[in-house]
């Protein structure tokens, strides 16, 4: 049975710091030192169904109360009762100006999770502008 579980995140923060850009990326939600760090983080947390830290790190920390986060986590764990074994990036589109969107699929047997993100890359850093995690591929494909 498909459940509609959508987790949007928007990132719009300007920070000034005297630290290096790489250090800044490690300290700010939604910002990763590079694409490889972003991809490893997302894959690890979705495959292990470690949703709360993932949502917080991708920008949801300020958007949800603890109660809301616990409710979302319960829905996600019910939708996907086992860790995922496989992952693929099934769609990537370069939108220009360092902006791209991507779709990822995670699965174990016949259990699937679909992830969508809009990313902005500048100075090698990757910022997650928006993301969705869903049980329906249609919801993800409609974003492309």
N, C-alpha and C positions, 0 to 999 in steps of 0.2 A: 504494500500500500504506500502510495506517495503522500508525503506530508509537505505542506508549504511552510518551509522554515527559511526565511530570508534575513540575512544579517548585513545591513548596509553600514558602511563606515565612510565618513568624509573627513578629510584632513585639510585644514586651512590654518596654519600657524606659522608665523614668522618669528624666528628666534635669533638673537644676536649673542654671540659668545666669543671668547678669546681662544677657545680650544680649537684643535684642528678639525677639518671637515669629517675625517674618519671617526674621531672621537665623538663629535656631535651626532653622527648617524647612529652610533651605538647607544646614545643616551635619549634619543627622541623616539616616541611612538611613531609608527608608520614609515620611518626612515631607516634604510639599511645601507651598509657600507658599499655593497654592490649587488648585482642581480643574483649571483651565486649564494650570497648570504640570505637574501630574501627567499629564494626558492628552497633552500635547505630548511629554513625556519618553517615556512608554510607546509612543505611536504612532511616534515617530522611531526608537527602538531596535528595535522589532519590525519595522517596515517595512524597515530597513536590515540586519536580522539581526545586530545588535550586542548579542548576548545576555549576555555576561559582565558588562559594566557595568550592564546593566539588572537582572540578577539580584542583583548586589551592592547596587545603589542601592535596590531594593525590599525589602531585608532579608536577602538570602542571604549576605552577606559573612561572617557568623559561623557559618553553617551548613554550609559546604562547604570542603574543602581545595582547594588549587590543582589537584591532580590530579583531584578530583571535578569541579571547575568546568570543567576542560579536557575531560573526558569528556562532560559534559552539553552543552557548546558543540559538540563534534564531532557528537553525536547530533542536535542541533537543526539544524546546518548541513547534515547529510545529509538530514534530513527535508524541509528547505526550501532547495533549492540556489540559488534566485534571490530577490532582494529583492522585497518586496511592493509593489504599485502602488495598492491600494485598501484602505480601512478603513471599518468601520461599527460603531456601538454597536447591537447587536441586541436587547439586553434590559437593563433597569434596574429594580431593585426597591428602594423606600425601606423599610427595616426599622424605622425610627423611631429617635429619639435621635441623629440625625446619622449613622446607620449605613446604608449601602446596598451593594448588590451589583450588579455589571455584567458583561455579556458583550460582548466585542468580536470581530470577525472581520476577518482580514487575508487578502488574496488577490491572486494573479496568475494569470491563466488559470484552470486547474483545481487550482491549488495553494492550500490553505487552512490557516491557523493560527487557533486559537481561544484566547482569553484570558479569564480570569475573575478578578475581584478583589472582596474585601470591603474597603470603605473607611469610615473614620470622619472626619467633618468637624466641627471645632470651632474657633471663633475664626477662621474662614475657612481654616485650614490643613486639609490632607487627609493622613491617615495610612493607608498600605496595611497592613491587618491580615493579609491572606492573598492569595496569587495563584497561579494555575495557567496554564500554557501547554501546549496540547495539539494533537495532530493530529486528534482526534475531537471533533466537536460534541456527541456523546452524553455524553462525560465532563464537558463544560462544562454542558450543560443539566441534568444530574442534580444539579447544585449549587443550582439555583434551586428 
